[in-house]
Amino acid sequence: MSQRERPKEADLEQDFKTSFREYEEWRTAQAEEEAPTESPERQEKRKGFGKMDLIFIVLGVLAGLVYQACKSSG
């Protein structure tokens, strides 16, 4: 590539600024779409224990009981 065919630094910088501006506009548009906070249903689910929490607690207790039974019989 000869010196004349190479893009000037100012041209490259202008292209970069244009692309960056488009990216920033896209990013702010994406952030605005995702901005709504969690729905009230989602907030209510966080109160207390969920179904999966109770299942894991019961499984943990059963595993502890089985372990103690095996430990005491051996």
N, CA, C and O atoms as a GROMACS GRO file, in nm:
protein
  296
    1MET      N    1   0.083  -0.116   0.000
    1MET     CA    2   0.000   0.000   0.000
    1MET      C    3   0.089   0.124   0.000
    1MET      O    4   0.183   0.135   0.079
    2SER      N    5   0.059   0.214  -0.086
    2SER     CA    6   0.140   0.335  -0.091
    2SER      C    7   0.089   0.434   0.012
    2SER      O    8  -0.016   0.415   0.073
    3GLN      N    9   0.164   0.539   0.031
    3GLN     CA   10   0.129   0.640   0.130
    3GLN      C   11  -0.005   0.705   0.096
    3GLN      O   12  -0.081   0.740   0.187
    4ARG      N   13  -0.034   0.722  -0.031
    4ARG     CA   14  -0.158   0.789  -0.072
    4ARG      C   15  -0.280   0.700  -0.047
    4ARG      O   16  -0.388   0.752  -0.019
    5GLU      N   17  -0.265   0.569  -0.057
    5GLU     CA   18  -0.377   0.478  -0.040
    5GLU      C   19  -0.414   0.456   0.106
    5GLU      O   20  -0.527   0.415   0.136
    6ARG      N   21  -0.323   0.482   0.196
    6ARG     CA   22  -0.351   0.462   0.338
    6ARG      C   23  -0.448   0.566   0.388
    6ARG      O   24  -0.435   0.684   0.355
    7PRO      N   25  -0.547   0.525   0.467
    7PRO     CA   26  -0.639   0.624   0.524
    7PRO      C   27  -0.566   0.713   0.624
    7PRO      O   28  -0.477   0.668   0.698
    8LYS      N   29  -0.604   0.835   0.625
    8LYS     CA   30  -0.542   0.928   0.720
    8LYS      C   31  -0.590   0.896   0.860
    8LYS      O   32  -0.698   0.841   0.880
    9GLU      N   33  -0.509   0.931   0.956
    9GLU     CA   34  -0.542   0.904   1.096
    9GLU      C   35  -0.671   0.976   1.136
    9GLU      O   36  -0.750   0.922   1.214
   10ALA      N   37  -0.692   1.095   1.085
   10ALA     CA   38  -0.813   1.171   1.117
   10ALA      C   39  -0.936   1.099   1.064
   10ALA      O   40  -1.041   1.097   1.129
   11ASP      N   41  -0.925   1.039   0.944
   11ASP     CA   42  -1.038   0.965   0.889
   11ASP      C   43  -1.070   0.842   0.974
   11ASP      O   44  -1.186   0.812   1.001
   12LEU      N   45  -0.966   0.772   1.017
   12LEU     CA   46  -0.987   0.655   1.101
   12LEU      C   47  -1.050   0.693   1.234
   12LEU      O   48  -1.138   0.624   1.285
   13GLU      N   49  -1.003   0.806   1.289
   13GLU     CA   50  -1.058   0.852   1.417
   13GLU      C   51  -1.205   0.891   1.402
   13GLU      O   52  -1.285   0.864   1.491
   14GLN      N   53  -1.240   0.956   1.291
   14GLN     CA   54  -1.379   0.995   1.268
   14GLN      C   55  -1.466   0.871   1.254
   14GLN      O   56  -1.577   0.867   1.308
   15ASP      N   57  -1.419   0.769   1.181
   15ASP     CA   58  -1.494   0.645   1.168
   15ASP      C   59  -1.514   0.579   1.304
   15ASP      O   60  -1.622   0.528   1.334
   16PHE      N   61  -1.410   0.581   1.384
   16PHE     CA   62  -1.419   0.523   1.517
   16PHE      C   63  -1.521   0.597   1.603
   16PHE      O   64  -1.601   0.535   1.672
   17LYS      N   65  -1.518   0.729   1.598
   17LYS     CA   66  -1.611   0.809   1.678
   17LYS      C   67  -1.755   0.782   1.635
   17LYS      O   68  -1.844   0.773   1.719
   18THR      N   69  -1.777   0.769   1.506
   18THR     CA   70  -1.911   0.741   1.455
   18THR      C   71  -1.958   0.604   1.503
   18THR      O   72  -2.071   0.589   1.550
   19SER      N   73  -1.872   0.505   1.491
   19SER     CA   74  -1.908   0.370   1.535
   19SER      C   75  -1.932   0.368   1.685
   19SER      O   76  -2.025   0.302   1.732
   20PHE      N   77  -1.850   0.438   1.760
   20PHE     CA   78  -1.865   0.441   1.905
   20PHE      C   79  -1.996   0.508   1.945
   20PHE      O   80  -2.064   0.463   2.036
   21ARG      N   81  -2.030   0.615   1.876
   21ARG     CA   82  -2.155   0.686   1.904
   21ARG      C   83  -2.275   0.593   1.878
   21ARG      O   84  -2.370   0.590   1.956
   22GLU      N   85  -2.269   0.519   1.767
   22GLU     CA   86  -2.377   0.423   1.737
   22GLU      C   87  -2.386   0.316   1.844
   22GLU      O   88  -2.495   0.277   1.885
   23TYR      N   89  -2.271   0.268   1.888
   23TYR     CA   90  -2.269   0.167   1.994
   23TYR      C   91  -2.329   0.222   2.124
   23TYR      O   92  -2.408   0.154   2.189
   24GLU      N   93  -2.292   0.342   2.161
   24GLU     CA   94  -2.345   0.403   2.284
   24GLU      C   95  -2.496   0.421   2.275
   24GLU      O   96  -2.566   0.398   2.373
   25GLU      N   97  -2.547   0.461   2.160
   25GLU     CA   98  -2.691   0.475   2.143
   25GLU      C   99  -2.759   0.339   2.157
   25GLU      O  100  -2.864   0.328   2.221
   26TRP      N  101  -2.699   0.236   2.096
   26TRP     CA  102  -2.756   0.101   2.106
   26TRP      C  103  -2.754   0.053   2.250
   26TRP      O  104  -2.851  -0.006   2.298
   27ARG      N  105  -2.644   0.078   2.320
   27ARG     CA  106  -2.632   0.032   2.458
   27ARG      C  107  -2.733   0.101   2.550
   27ARG      O  108  -2.792   0.036   2.636
   28THR      N  109  -2.753   0.231   2.532
   28THR     CA  110  -2.852   0.300   2.614
   28THR      C  111  -2.992   0.252   2.582
   28THR      O  112  -3.077   0.244   2.671
   29ALA      N  113  -3.018   0.221   2.455
   29ALA     CA  114  -3.150   0.168   2.417
   29ALA      C  115  -3.173   0.032   2.483
   29ALA      O  116  -3.283   0.004   2.530
   30GLN      N  117  -3.069  -0.052   2.487
   30GLN     CA  118  -3.080  -0.183   2.552
   30GLN      C  119  -3.102  -0.168   2.702
   30GLN      O  120  -3.181  -0.241   2.761
   31ALA      N  121  -3.033  -0.074   2.762
   31ALA     CA  122  -3.047  -0.052   2.906
   31ALA      C  123  -3.187  -0.002   2.940
   31ALA      O  124  -3.242  -0.038   3.044
   32GLU      N  125  -3.244   0.081   2.856
   32GLU     CA  126  -3.378   0.132   2.880
   32GLU      C  127  -3.482   0.021   2.868
   32GLU      O  128  -3.581   0.022   2.942
   33GLU      N  129  -3.461  -0.074   2.777
   33GLU     CA  130  -3.555  -0.185   2.762
   33GLU      C  131  -3.552  -0.276   2.883
   33GLU      O  132  -3.655  -0.329   2.924
   34GLU      N  133  -3.434  -0.295   2.941
   34GLU     CA  134  -3.418  -0.385   3.056
   34GLU      C  135  -3.440  -0.314   3.189
   34GLU      O  136  -3.436  -0.378   3.294
   35ALA      N  137  -3.463  -0.185   3.186
   35ALA     CA  138  -3.472  -0.105   3.308
   35ALA      C  139  -3.587  -0.141   3.401
   35ALA      O  140  -3.571  -0.126   3.523
   36PRO      N  141  -3.701  -0.188   3.353
   36PRO     CA  142  -3.810  -0.215   3.448
   36PRO      C  143  -3.764  -0.309   3.559
   36PRO      O  144  -3.696  -0.409   3.535
   37THR      N  145  -3.804  -0.274   3.680
   37THR     CA  146  -3.762  -0.354   3.794
   37THR      C  147  -3.837  -0.484   3.797
   37THR      O  148  -3.924  -0.509   3.713
   38GLU      N  149  -3.804  -0.568   3.893
   38GLU     CA  150  -3.867  -0.698   3.902
   38GLU      C  151  -4.017  -0.683   3.927
   38GLU      O  152  -4.062  -0.589   3.992
   39SER      N  153  -4.091  -0.777   3.874
   39SER     CA  154  -4.235  -0.773   3.893
   39SER      C  155  -4.269  -0.805   4.038
   39SER      O  156  -4.188  -0.864   4.109
   40PRO      N  157  -4.388  -0.766   4.083
   40PRO     CA  158  -4.428  -0.797   4.221
   40PRO      C  159  -4.430  -0.946   4.249
   40PRO      O  160  -4.403  -0.989   4.361
   41GLU      N  161  -4.462  -1.028   4.147
   41GLU     CA  162  -4.462  -1.173   4.166
   41GLU      C  163  -4.322  -1.221   4.204
   41GLU      O  164  -4.306  -1.303   4.294
   42ARG      N  165  -4.224  -1.170   4.136
   42ARG     CA  166  -4.086  -1.212   4.161
   42ARG      C  167  -4.044  -1.170   4.302
   42ARG      O  168  -3.974  -1.246   4.369
   43GLN      N  169  -4.084  -1.052   4.347
   43GLN     CA  170  -4.048  -1.005   4.479
   43GLN      C  171  -4.115  -1.089   4.587
   43GLN      O  172  -4.056  -1.114   4.692
   44GLU      N  173  -4.238  -1.133   4.563
   44GLU     CA  174  -4.309  -1.214   4.661
   44GLU      C  175  -4.245  -1.350   4.678
   44GLU      O  176  -4.246  -1.406   4.788
   45LYS      N  177  -4.190  -1.405   4.572
   45LYS     CA  178  -4.129  -1.538   4.579
   45LYS      C  179  -4.006  -1.538   4.670
   45LYS      O  180  -3.968  -1.644   4.720
   46ARG      N  181  -3.947  -1.426   4.691
   46ARG     CA  182  -3.825  -1.420   4.772
   46ARG      C  183  -3.854  -1.423   4.922
   46ARG      O  184  -3.761  -1.434   5.002
   47LYS      N  185  -3.979  -1.413   4.960
   47LYS     CA  186  -4.013  -1.415   5.101
   47LYS      C  187  -4.024  -1.559   5.148
   47LYS      O  188  -4.093  -1.639   5.084
   48GLY      N  189  -3.959  -1.593   5.257
   48GLY     CA  190  -3.971  -1.726   5.315
   48GLY      C  191  -3.903  -1.833   5.232
   48GLY      O  192  -3.821  -1.805   5.145
   49PHE      N  193  -3.940  -1.957   5.263
   49PHE     CA  194  -3.881  -2.070   5.194
   49PHE      C  195  -3.961  -2.103   5.070
   49PHE      O  196  -4.084  -2.093   5.069
   50GLY      N  197  -3.890  -2.142   4.966
   50GLY     CA  198  -3.956  -2.189   4.845
   50GLY      C  199  -3.970  -2.340   4.850
   50GLY      O  200  -3.922  -2.406   4.942
   51LYS      N  201  -4.036  -2.392   4.751
   51LYS     CA  202  -4.059  -2.536   4.744
   51LYS      C  203  -3.926  -2.612   4.737
   51LYS      O  204  -3.909  -2.713   4.805
   52MET      N  205  -3.834  -2.564   4.656
   52MET     CA  206  -3.705  -2.632   4.642
   52MET      C  207  -3.625  -2.624   4.772
   52MET      O  208  -3.555  -2.719   4.806
   53ASP      N  209  -3.635  -2.514   4.843
   53ASP     CA  210  -3.565  -2.502   4.971
   53ASP      C  211  -3.612  -2.610   5.068
   53ASP      O  212  -3.530  -2.674   5.135
   54LEU      N  213  -3.742  -2.630   5.076
   54LEU     CA  214  -3.797  -2.730   5.166
   54LEU      C  215  -3.754  -2.871   5.125
   54LEU      O  216  -3.725  -2.955   5.211
   55ILE      N  217  -3.752  -2.897   4.996
   55ILE     CA  218  -3.710  -3.029   4.948
   55ILE      C  219  -3.566  -3.056   4.989
   55ILE      O  220  -3.535  -3.165   5.036
   56PHE      N  221  -3.478  -2.958   4.972
   56PHE     CA  222  -3.337  -2.977   5.008
   56PHE      C  223  -3.319  -2.993   5.159
   56PHE      O  224  -3.233  -3.069   5.203
   57ILE      N  225  -3.398  -2.924   5.237
   57ILE     CA  226  -3.390  -2.938   5.383
   57ILE      C  227  -3.430  -3.079   5.424
   57ILE      O  228  -3.362  -3.143   5.504
   58VAL      N  229  -3.542  -3.127   5.367
   58VAL     CA  230  -3.588  -3.262   5.399
   58VAL      C  231  -3.486  -3.366   5.355
   58VAL      O  232  -3.458  -3.461   5.429
   59LEU      N  233  -3.430  -3.351   5.237
   59LEU     CA  234  -3.328  -3.445   5.190
   59LEU      C  235  -3.204  -3.442   5.279
   59LEU      O  236  -3.144  -3.546   5.305
   60GLY      N  237  -3.166  -3.324   5.325
   60GLY     CA  238  -3.051  -3.312   5.414
   60GLY      C  239  -3.076  -3.382   5.546
   60GLY      O  240  -2.987  -3.450   5.598
   61VAL      N  241  -3.195  -3.365   5.601
   61VAL     CA  242  -3.229  -3.431   5.728
   61VAL      C  243  -3.230  -3.583   5.710
   61VAL      O  244  -3.177  -3.655   5.794
   62LEU      N  245  -3.290  -3.630   5.600
   62LEU     CA  246  -3.292  -3.774   5.574
   62LEU      C  247  -3.151  -3.830   5.555
   62LEU      O  248  -3.120  -3.938   5.604
   63ALA      N  249  -3.067  -3.758   5.484
   63ALA     CA  250  -2.930  -3.803   5.465
   63ALA      C  251  -2.857  -3.810   5.599
   63ALA      O  252  -2.779  -3.902   5.622
   64GLY      N  253  -2.881  -3.714   5.686
   64GLY     CA  254  -2.819  -3.716   5.820
   64GLY      C  255  -2.867  -3.833   5.902
   64GLY      O  256  -2.788  -3.896   5.972
   65LEU      N  257  -2.995  -3.862   5.895
   65LEU     CA  258  -3.049  -3.977   5.969
   65LEU      C  259  -2.994  -4.109   5.917
   65LEU      O  260  -2.960  -4.197   5.996
   66VAL      N  261  -2.985  -4.123   5.787
   66VAL     CA  262  -2.929  -4.245   5.728
   66VAL      C  263  -2.783  -4.259   5.768
   66VAL      O  264  -2.738  -4.368   5.802
   67TYR      N  265  -2.709  -4.151   5.766
   67TYR     CA  266  -2.568  -4.155   5.804
   67TYR      C  267  -2.553  -4.198   5.950
   67TYR      O  268  -2.470  -4.283   5.982
   68GLN      N  269  -2.634  -4.140   6.038
   68GLN     CA  270  -2.627  -4.175   6.181
   68GLN      C  271  -2.666  -4.321   6.203
   68GLN      O  272  -2.605  -4.389   6.286
   69ALA      N  273  -2.766  -4.370   6.129
   69ALA     CA  274  -2.808  -4.509   6.142
   69ALA      C  275  -2.698  -4.604   6.096
   69ALA      O  276  -2.672  -4.706   6.161
   70CYS      N  277  -2.634  -4.571   5.988
   70CYS     CA  278  -2.526  -4.657   5.938
   70CYS      C  279  -2.404  -4.652   6.031
   70CYS      O  280  -2.336  -4.752   6.050
   71LYS      N  281  -2.378  -4.537   6.087
   71LYS     CA  282  -2.263  -4.519   6.176
   71LYS      C  283  -2.283  -4.596   6.305
   71LYS      O  284  -2.188  -4.654   6.357
   72SER      N  285  -2.404  -4.598   6.358
   72SER     CA  286  -2.429  -4.664   6.486
   72SER      C  287  -2.440  -4.816   6.470
   72SER      O  288  -2.414  -4.889   6.566
   73SER      N  289  -2.478  -4.866   6.353
   73SER     CA  290  -2.492  -5.010   6.336
   73SER      C  291  -2.359  -5.077   6.303
   73SER      O  292  -2.347  -5.198   6.318
   74GLY      N  293  -2.261  -5.002   6.260
   74GLY     CA  294  -2.135  -5.062   6.217
   74GLY      C  295  -2.029  -5.061   6.315
   74GLY      O  296  -1.919  -5.109   6.288
   0.00000   0.00000   0.00000
